[in-house]
């Protein structure tokens, strides 16, 4: 059991590193503004995608918190990440774009931000449906963002460590204490199979 757990952790780390490199490489070539934010893939599994954007001179606004544009890019990528992975696996020419974006800003993003989408299975299912049709498909996905705090550091009042993971309701991200979201968001993903022949 221990060896299996270690193998799973190593596999997860390899996936995160691989997709961090992929996202930053694609960004440099196609979306340079995203590359400026240097996003990092923290987790990518069948159930969840987590992206981190650091708060630094590139992403900070005039009052010292994360700029709206950087927050929007992190939110977008947390949902796009699973789509990118599934499209690569499908080997089809499937294109996607975001049709709309709704966000609720709950408090100041005054640290490095984790953008979390717990609907990765639904994103993958949308790509699978797109692979077998020539129709354009649309679906809205939800996510939220947190600023993780260390248990011994700047955790908010009332925060509690649960199994060594950040907990937000039923969601957790490895690393720290219970956190309240700084942002909740909904994005509608629009996908189209551009392959010449749909099997």
Protein Blocks (a to p, Z undefined) as FASTA:
>chain_A
ZZmmmmmmmmmmmmmmmmmmmmmmmmmmmmmmlmmnopadfbdcfkbccddddddfklpc
fkopacfklmmmmmmmmmmmmmmmmmmmnopacddddfbdcdddfbdcfbdcddddfklm
mmmmmmmmmmmccbdcdddddddddddddfklmccehiacehhiacehjbccehiacddd
fbdcddddddddfbfbdZZ
